[in-house]
């Protein structure tokens, strides 16, 4: 299984990191999950509905959202290899940060279900939403993926509707959510 793990890390351009405790446990138990994880990663990063730059930027946003420095760096490099600019990689990270704040506020509103909170202003600056570098549809798609990871039902519903209103389709949405799920699971194994 260690050979498969080494190949997975090479796929991501990751070298010279120490294995996390989770990784060590998987290897000690000869877990076949390492193979599944590598195959899952390959399948979500090679889809018809999203190009390589888009898959890398979504993965970057999820890694940043999950505060995984190893994967954040790996997907920053991958995104740039696939043509992403510094502005686009910065925006993917900014979306993760902004949505984390929004997800907390809107989850609270949803959980408490008091009209008084629904009428209060969030009071958060969100200028990047006005004219996103990555375009409105893709901005909303990344926002949707981050919101799904963070478990904000109101946000997921809102961003899914916005993605579709921007002319996208359910295949792109589904693939973005698949990327978010696999990068989140990968982060449980590959981290500092």
N, C-alpha and C positions, 0 to 999 in steps of 0.2 A: 504494500500500500504506500510505502514511502516514495517509491518511484512515481506513482500516480500523483502524489502530492507535489513532488518536485516538478513534474510536468505541468500541473495546474498553476503553480507559482510562476514557472517560465512563461506560460500562456499570458500571464498578467505582467510579465517583465519584472517580477519581484525576485530579488536575489539577496542572500546574506542576512536574512532575518532569523531570529531565534523562533523556534516553535512555541506557540502558546501552550498553556496547560491543556486546553481543550484539544489541540492538535496532537499533543503527546498522548493523551488518552485514546484518541482514535487510532493512532498508529500502534500503540501497545496492544490494543484489542483487535488489530488487523481488520478494522471496520471497513466493510465494503461501501459505506457511505461516501468515503473519499472519492471513489470512482463515480458514484451518482452525482456528487457535487460538481465534479469536473464536467461531466456530460451536461448537467443542468446549466452550468455557466456558458458552455459553448452554445447550447441551443438558444438561450435567451439573447445572446449577443450577436446572433446571426439570424435575423428574421426579415421577412419580406416587407413588412409595413414600416420599418424604421431603417435608416441608413446607419452605417458604422459610427459616424460622428454623433448622431442622435442617441444611439444605444450607449455610447461612452459618456455622453453628457448626463443622461439619466442616471447611469451607474455612479458617476461622480457626485451628483446631487445626493443620492441615497447614501453613499459612503460618508459624505460630509455631514449629512443629517444624523447619521449613526455615530458620528465622532470617531471614525475609524481612519487614523492617519495613514496606515499602510495602504489601504484600498483607495483613499482619497488621492494620494500621490500616484498610484498605479493608473487610476482612471483619468487623472489629469494628463498624464503622459499619453495614454491611449487616445483621448479626445484630441489632443494636439497632433498626434500621428495621423488622425483621420480628418484633419483640416480645421479643427476648432481654433478660434482665436483666443488670445488672453482675455478679451472682453466676454466671450461666450463661456469660458471656464469660470471666470469670476461670477458671471450671472448665475450659473448652475449652483454655485456655492451660496450666493446671495438668496436664491429662491429657497434653498434648504433652510437657511436661517430665518428668513421672513415667514415662511410657512410654519416653522416650528412655533413662532410666536402666535400666529393666527390660529393654529391648531389648538393651542392651550386655551385661548379665549373662547373659541367657538365650541370646543368640547365642554367647557364650563357652562356656557349658555345652554347647550343641549342637555347636559346632565341635570342642571338645576330647574330648567323649564319655568323661569319666572319672566313675565313680560317686562318687568322693570329693567332687567339686564339686557334684554333684546333692544331696548330703546336707547341705551347708553352708548356713547361713542367709544370706539376702541382707542382712539387717540394715538394711533401708530402711524408713522410715516411709511408710505409704500410707493414711493416715486418710481421704483423699477417696474411697477405694474403698468404705468401709463404708456411707455414706449419700450417694451422689452427688446434687448439686443437680439435675442433668439426668435423673435416674432411672437405674436399673441397666441397662436395655437400651440406652439411648442412650450411657451412659458406656462400655459394652463396645463399641458400634459405633464410637465415636470412637477408642477404644483399638485396635481392629482396624485402622482406617484408618492410624493413626500407625505401628503395627507393620508393616503392609505396606510403607509408605514406607521404614521403617528396615531392612527385610529380615530380620526375626526370624521364622524359620519356626515355632519352638515357640510364640511369642507369637501369631502369626497363627492357628495351629490352636486354641490355647486360647481366644482371644477370639471366634473364629468359633463355636465350640461354646457359649460363654457367651451370645452374642447369640441363638442359636437356642433355648437353654434358657430364656431370658428371654421367649420367645414371639414372637420376630421371625421374619423370613423371608429367603430368599435374595435376593429383589428389593431389599430395603433394604441388605443386605450388598453386593451388586454395585454399586448406585448409590453407596454410600459409597466403595467402592474406585475407582470411576470418577472421583468428585470428587477423591480423593487424587491420582490419576494426573494429572489435568488441572491441578490447582493446583500440583503439583510441576513440570510442564512450563512452566506460565505463569511460575513463579518464575525460570526460566532466562532469561526475556526481560524481565520487569518487576521491577526491583530497583533499589536505589540504586547 
